Amino acid sequence: MYIRTVLSGGCCLALFAAAASAATLSKADKQFMVMAAKTNMIEAHEGQLGENQASQEGVKNLAKELVQDHTASYEELSALAAKTGVSIPRGIDAARNRTIAQLVHEKGAGFDRQFARDEIAAHRNAIAVFKREAEHGHDAAVKAYAAKTIPVLEKHLHLAESLAKPAARG
């Protein structure tokens, strides 16, 4: 009976600590975490489309890397969200995402061109947001997550840019 009480109390303390941590996070840090979760899920989903619909091997390779990296990033963010008590999205409505909806209907070289353009735009935007969080965020753990993710996003951007020219000719 004593062990059950201690464990129960420990669970309550852990929940209280997470709630207190969420309360101390700034609104901007919480918004960043939600945006990062959505970005990771969208990029992983687009990567899955690329693995299935691209014609060029380089585009397929980028797509596979997007799935792996953004899935890992989402998992890391989920752990951080659990520690801080922040609620992040657990899924996306792919049908309501304009970029995904457009990519679904493309195949082959047309897909390759559109995919490269979309990845360039998405990663430029994400890099700017992640850099802003890394530099101006309030929570050290959230800032560290953002800073750690920037080089991965930059790598994706460079890969997409290198594919954009050949894909545009295809």
N, C-alpha and C positions, 0 to 999 in steps of 0.2 A: 504494500500500500504506500509506503514511504517513497519508493522509487517512482511509482506512478505520479505522485504529487510533485516530486522534484522534476521529472521529465515534463509534466504538464506546465509547471512553472517556468521551466527553461524554454519551452515552446512559446509561452506567452511573452517571455522576455525577448526572444528572437523576433517575434512579430512586432512587439513594441519598438524594438531597436530599428527595424526596417521602416516602420511608420514614422518614427522620429527622424530617420535619415531622409525619407521622402519629403518630410515637412521642411527640412533644412535646405534641400536642393532649390536652386533658383528656378523660376518659371522658365527662363531661357534654357537651362540645363535639361529640364524635363521635356521641353519642346524639341530640343535637339535629339534626345533619346528616342522620342516618338518618330521624328523624321528619319533618323538613322535606321530604325527598325523597318520602316516602310521602304526606304531606299534599298536596304539589303534584300528584302523579299522581292521587290520588283526586279532588281538586277539578277537575282538567282532565277527568277521565272523567265526573264528574257534570255538568260543563258541557256536554259532548257530548250527554249524555242530555237535558239541558234544551233544547238547540238543536233536538232532534228531537221531544220529547214535550210541551213546554210549550204552553199555549194563549194566554197573555197575551204581548204583545210585550215588555213590561218584563222578564218572566221570561226570555224568549229573549235579550234584550239582556244581562242579567246573566250568563246561561249562556255567551254568546259571550265576554264579558269574562273570565270565569273560565278558559276554555280558553286565551285569549291570555296572560293575566297569569301563570297558574300554569305554563304551558309555558315561558314566558320565565324565570320564577323557578327552575324545575327546571334549565334549561340553565345559568343562572348558578351554581347550586349544584353542578352537575356539573363545571364548570370549577374551582370552588373545591376540590371533592373531589379532582380530578386533581392540583391543586397541592399539596394537603396529604397526598395518599396515602390518603385515607379512602375506603373502599368503601361506596357508597350503593346502594340498590336501583335496578334498571333497569326494573322493572315491578311491577304489582300483580296480585293474584288477585281480580278484580272479583266473581267468583261467591262468594267467601268474605267479602266486605265487606257487612255487614248493611244499611247505608244504601243502597248501590248496588243490592243485591238487592231492597230495597223499592221504590226508585224505578223500576226496570226494569218493574215491573208496574203503574205508575200512568200515567195519561194525562190530558190536559186540565186542568180546574180542580183535580182531586184531586192531580195531579202538581204543579201550581203551589203549592198549599198546603204539601204535604210538602216540596218543594224549598226553599221560603222558610224553613220551620222548620229544616230540616237545615243550610242555609247559615248561618243565624243561630247555631246551636249550634256548628257546626264553626269558624266564624270567631271567635267569642268565645274558644273554647278555643285556637285557633292564636295569636290576639293575645296571650293570657296567656303562652304558651310562648315566643313570639318576644320579647316584652318582657323576660321573665326572662333569656333568652340575651343580649339586647342590653345588659342592665344587669350581669349577673353572669358572663357567659362569660369564658373565659380568653384565647382566641385573638382577636387584633384583627380579622383578616379575617372570621372567623365572626361576631363581634359586629357588624361593619359590615354583613354580609349580612342579619342579623336586623333590625337597625335600619332598613335601607333597605326591607325588605319590610313592615314594620308599617303604614305609610300605605296601601299597596295593600290589605292585609287589612282595615284599618279602612274603606276605601272600599267594599269588597265587603260588609262587615257593614251599613253604612248603606244600601246599595242593597237588600240582602235585607230589612232591617227596614222599609224604605219599601214593599216589595212584600208584606210579610206581611199587613198589614191589608186591602188590596184583594183579595189572593189568598184570604184567609179568607172573604170575602163571596161569592167566585165559585163 
